[in-house]
Amino acid sequence: MRVHGVKLKSFFSENLHMKDTRPPMPDFKLRRIKLLADMIYSASNIVIKYHRIIAEGTENLPYDGPALLLPKHHAYRDILVEGVSLYRYTKRYPTFVMKTGLWGILEHFGGVKVTRPKDIRRLKDKTARRNAIKAARIANHDLQKYLSGLYRNGEIVISHPEGERSSGSMGPLQKEIVEHLLHVQRDHSLRVPIIPIGIEYESYKQPFSKVFFRIGTPIYGEDISELPLLMNNISNDLRCLSGLTS
């Protein structure tokens, strides 16, 4: 789709080939505020008791250093399962990559927003859509720099690679978050584990029903040329870990 000569595509990937050669960032400012994250964790730990979380493969969780966690996305409650489980076993808080439109204050609790092409397509007015595209490019470029800082400062990033909720089946994966990580690794001599996580609910409605939180073996991508194979492996792992056949 074109809007006044502007191609509507993934804004997140537009600047990936601009090499970032900056040194490590000792002055990097984390947007997450620990006190607020502590409050959210305490509340989430109570709410998620609606389910019994059965964690498998916890030895694969990142107990230190940077990591990219890619969980299967079924429902909004996945975020509670992910955050509570990660802290329960590692005592670490992640940064969640969230869709735009959510409250900006969530960044202080541990989230960062990304604008997706589908968010722009919803706009009917061509002028509004064109302005939204420009704003998205700026915002997503800032997001890329922030994510780079997170990895370089040993933080955990969680992103749902399907880009949307897809309950009971495996949706197509969005490659941009993984592609960005491969560029950061190349530019800064990092080696960051990519960890697929399967989630399977016994029931959404039954109180105290089980939810399986299965952490897969870390995957390492060494070169941009490996991206197609890497995404295929991630998709297969997520399907298997989530107990899906399609």
Secondary structure, 3 states (H helix, E strand, C coil): CEECCEECCCHHHCCCCCCCCCCCCCCCCCCCCHHHHHHHHHHHHHHHHHEEEEEECHHHCCCCCCEEEEECCCCCCHHHHHHHHHHHHHCCCCEEEEECCCCCCHHHHCEEEECCHHHHHCCCCHHHHHHHHHHHHHHHHHHHHHHHHHHHCCCEEECCCCCCCCCCCCCCCCCHHHHHHHHHHHHHCCCCCEEEEEEEECCCCCCCEEEEEEECCCECCCCHHHHHHHHHHHHHHHHHHCCCCC
